[in-house]
């Protein structure tokens, strides 16, 4: 099937959803985050799983820990985690900080974060709910650093969110941003799907319509009264799930099982756009830099399996000093790198 035919097919499906299901416009927390028991699928090392030095994903997690810590200069400082999800990176940064406060507009995410902190006996972290799009509930110049991990783009107005993060930062304070730009989805990723497992009897099919040039995404969420496994079976998913398996006849056949239809539009700025916003807002220095995740990935692959450090202390000793240097090195904005902004 040609790219043009795929595009037309996607538009037809989105039009059918709009006309037949009349989806409700909503914000990110109502779209999915209030429904997820674990935003990470219980995959986070330390928070949900014992650290396993044989897994590259666990090395990457440590790389990102030191990325946020060193980029914000957050050792023994007061940090804000904007959009902590399951408590990440709040809970892994907390042992090195004076205090961490996480805020999220999803009440369920705050409950999960607080439960995880209590279970892990981390006492210098607090989590607070706020109304998305409103003023962040802290005074001006409250934090030494701010961490934002794939969260700013989930708010209704990312530029206004960045203004608020600037406001609550102290002079010389640092903001570190990880974000989902859309350049990675060129050449076939504009139309996509994901199936979220809500419980044993329901799941949510999320269809993505990405506009890469204009930097926004429209997501359609269809909640089904069937398990994820049952829906995947109806999609003939033995060869994997893809957007091309979603057809209007299939949706018509399953329409009686759809209990809720929602639509969400989110803005996903590129590095170029974010940098221009940050400068306009008033940050005195903006640094697109290499990330701790890429450092940890490369370090993991430098070792043979038999020689690679496996215990947490040894791995931290390998990773942290390299990350401290890497996050100060400028990266090309064309790759949409992580960004540090200094007030």
PyMOL commands that set and color helices and strands:
alter all, ss='L'
color gray80, all
select helices_A, chain A and resi 3-21+28-31+33-35+56-71+90-96+107-120+152-154+158-168+183-185+228-234+237-239+243-245+248-257+271-281+292-301+312-326+333-335
alter helices_A, ss='H'
color red, helices_A
select strands_A, chain A and resi 24-25+78-82+99-104+125-129+143-149+169-178+191-199+202-211+216-224+258-267+285-289+338-342
alter strands_A, ss='S'
color yellow, strands_A
deselect
rebuild
show_as cartoon
